Amino acid sequence: MESFFKTLKVERIYQVRYETRAQARLDLVDWIEGYYNRQRLYTSIGFLTSIDYGAALIAV
């Protein structure tokens, strides 16, 4: 979890200025669901996205 929150802060929160909490919440959900889970490659799972890794587990 610490690694996730570090990545979230460095790659998103510190890069964007939010006017409201609602704006921040929507942007962070979009970032997590749109980028972090679907596009970001993870070295610990063989340079796959978490979605691809989960699909590979189900296929086995």
QUISUL-V643086 format. One record per pair of residues at least 12 apart in sequence whose C-alpha atoms are under 8 Angstrom apart, sorted by the first residue. I is the first residue (numbers start at 0). GAP is how many residues later the second one is. If there is no record, write none. Layout:
I_GAP, I_GAP
This chain:
11_16, 11_19, 36_12, 36_13, 36_14, 37_12, 37_13, 37_14
